[in-house]
Amino acid sequence: MIKNVIKRLFPKLDAVKEEKILKIFGPAVLQPNLWHINKKSVSRGFAIGAFCAFLPIPGQMLLAAFLAITFAGNLPISLILTWISNPFTYTPIFYFAYRIGKFFITDTSNFYIENDEINLLSNIIDIWEPLLIGSLLLATIGSLISYIFIRLYWRYYVLKIWAKRKS
């Protein structure tokens, strides 16, 4: 299963306790649910990572770490999923978020693609409202879908294992 592969790749809690850089965060980072692979922490980690990935803010990983610690989600998974929005996907994600936000807000800005280049940063003052609304909608929908998908997949996999043991 994927769980076994993830367990091998992720650090063990004992190894995390030894890391000097993580000692500055104190005991909050050493909660067992932040590092264990179980249904609740993994689904929360996916939801947190997907939510933070669609936000047009700097420091998505810091926000994901804070939310994972607060809501006891899997910390490595939530940090990894923030990389859904990376330098290659920023433009399509935030343009789509802008278009969704513009659907819900009457906007007078003339934001457009010119010469295969998106002028997102130069017009951020003009487009921040629809971009923020669209990003929040995408983030909420993405986190809900990922949470539900992980929970359903986990349930399917457990039922499959039980059926295999039974036969």
C-alpha positions as CSV (number, residue, x, y, z in Angstrom):
1,M,0.0,0.0,0.0
2,I,1.0,3.6,-0.4
3,K,0.9,3.9,3.4
4,N,4.0,1.6,3.7
5,V,5.9,3.6,1.1
6,I,5.1,6.9,2.9
7,K,6.1,5.4,6.2
8,R,9.5,4.6,4.8
9,L,10.0,8.0,3.3
10,F,8.7,10.1,6.2
11,P,10.9,10.6,9.3
12,K,10.2,8.7,12.5
13,L,9.1,10.6,15.5
14,D,12.3,9.7,17.3
15,A,14.4,11.2,14.5
16,V,12.3,14.3,14.5
17,K,12.9,14.8,18.3
18,E,16.7,14.8,17.5
19,E,16.5,17.6,14.9
20,K,17.9,20.8,16.3
21,I,16.0,23.1,13.9
22,L,12.6,21.7,15.1
23,K,13.5,22.2,18.8
24,I,12.8,25.9,18.4
25,F,9.1,25.1,17.8
26,G,8.9,23.4,21.2
27,P,6.7,20.4,22.0
28,A,3.9,21.4,19.6
29,V,5.8,19.9,16.7
30,L,6.2,16.6,18.5
31,Q,2.5,15.7,18.6
32,P,2.2,12.1,17.4
33,N,-0.7,12.8,15.0
34,L,1.6,15.3,13.1
35,W,3.9,12.4,12.0
36,H,1.8,9.3,12.0
37,I,0.0,7.8,9.0
38,N,-3.6,7.3,10.0
39,K,-7.0,8.1,8.5
40,K,-7.6,11.3,10.5
41,S,-4.2,12.9,10.3
42,V,-3.7,12.1,6.6
43,S,-7.1,13.4,5.5
44,R,-6.6,16.5,7.6
45,G,-3.1,17.0,6.1
46,F,-4.5,16.7,2.6
47,A,-7.3,19.2,3.3
48,I,-4.9,21.7,4.9
49,G,-2.3,21.3,2.1
50,A,-4.9,21.7,-0.6
51,F,-6.4,24.7,1.1
52,C,-3.1,26.5,1.5
53,A,-2.0,25.7,-2.0
54,F,-4.7,27.7,-3.6
55,L,-4.2,30.9,-1.5
56,P,-2.3,33.7,-3.3
57,I,-0.1,34.6,-0.4
58,P,3.6,34.2,0.3
59,G,4.3,31.8,3.1
60,Q,1.9,29.0,2.2
61,M,4.1,26.4,3.8
62,L,4.2,28.3,7.1
63,L,0.5,28.7,7.1
64,A,0.1,25.0,6.3
65,A,2.5,24.1,9.2
66,F,0.6,26.3,11.6
67,L,-2.8,24.8,10.5
68,A,-1.5,21.2,10.7
69,I,-0.2,21.8,14.2
70,T,-3.5,23.5,15.2
71,F,-5.8,20.8,13.7
72,A,-3.5,17.8,14.2
73,G,-3.1,17.1,10.5
74,N,-0.1,15.2,9.1
75,L,2.6,17.8,8.9
76,P,4.7,16.5,6.0
77,I,1.7,15.8,3.8
78,S,0.3,19.3,4.4
79,L,3.6,20.9,3.6
80,I,4.2,18.8,0.4
81,L,0.7,19.6,-0.9
82,T,1.3,23.3,-0.8
83,W,3.6,22.7,-3.8
84,I,0.5,22.2,-6.0
85,S,0.9,25.8,-6.7
86,N,4.5,26.0,-7.8
87,P,6.3,28.4,-10.3
88,F,4.8,26.4,-13.2
89,T,1.2,26.4,-12.0
90,Y,0.8,29.8,-10.4
91,T,-0.3,31.5,-13.6
92,P,-3.1,29.0,-14.5
93,I,-4.3,28.6,-10.9
94,F,-4.5,32.3,-10.1
95,Y,-6.0,33.2,-13.5
96,F,-8.7,30.6,-13.0
97,A,-9.2,31.9,-9.4
98,Y,-9.5,35.4,-10.8
99,R,-12.1,34.4,-13.4
100,I,-14.1,32.6,-10.7
101,G,-13.9,35.6,-8.4
102,K,-14.9,37.9,-11.3
103,F,-18.0,35.8,-11.8
104,F,-19.1,36.6,-8.3
105,I,-18.0,40.2,-8.0
106,T,-18.7,43.0,-10.4
107,D,-15.2,44.1,-11.4
108,T,-14.2,47.0,-13.6
109,S,-10.5,46.0,-14.1
110,N,-9.3,45.0,-17.6
111,F,-7.2,42.0,-16.7
112,Y,-6.1,40.1,-19.8
113,I,-3.4,37.9,-21.2
114,E,-1.1,39.8,-23.5
115,N,1.7,38.4,-25.6
116,D,1.6,35.0,-23.7
117,E,2.4,36.9,-20.5
118,I,0.1,37.4,-17.6
119,N,0.3,40.8,-16.0
120,L,-0.8,39.5,-12.6
121,L,1.7,41.3,-10.4
122,S,1.5,44.7,-12.1
123,N,-2.3,44.7,-11.8
124,I,-2.6,43.2,-8.3
125,I,-4.1,46.3,-6.8
126,D,-6.9,46.3,-9.4
127,I,-7.7,42.6,-9.2
128,W,-7.2,41.7,-5.6
129,E,-10.9,41.3,-4.7
130,P,-11.9,38.8,-7.4
131,L,-8.5,37.0,-7.0
132,L,-9.0,36.6,-3.3
133,I,-12.7,35.5,-3.6
134,G,-11.8,33.0,-6.3
135,S,-8.8,31.7,-4.4
136,L,-10.8,31.2,-1.3
137,L,-13.5,29.4,-3.2
138,L,-10.9,27.1,-5.0
139,A,-9.1,26.5,-1.7
140,T,-12.3,25.6,0.1
141,I,-13.5,23.3,-2.7
142,G,-10.1,21.7,-3.1
143,S,-9.7,21.0,0.6
144,L,-13.2,19.5,0.9
145,I,-12.7,17.3,-2.2
146,S,-9.3,16.1,-1.0
147,Y,-10.6,15.4,2.5
148,I,-13.6,13.4,1.2
149,F,-11.5,11.6,-1.4
150,I,-8.9,10.5,1.2
151,R,-11.5,9.3,3.6
152,L,-13.4,7.3,1.0
153,Y,-10.2,5.8,-0.5
154,W,-9.1,4.8,3.0
155,R,-12.4,3.2,3.7
156,Y,-12.3,1.4,0.3
157,Y,-8.8,0.1,1.0
158,V,-9.6,-1.2,4.4
159,L,-12.7,-3.0,3.1
160,K,-10.6,-4.5,0.4
161,I,-8.1,-5.8,2.9
162,W,-10.8,-7.2,5.1
163,A,-12.4,-9.0,2.1
164,K,-9.0,-10.4,1.2
165,R,-8.4,-11.7,4.8
166,K,-11.9,-13.2,4.9
167,S,-11.4,-15.2,1.7
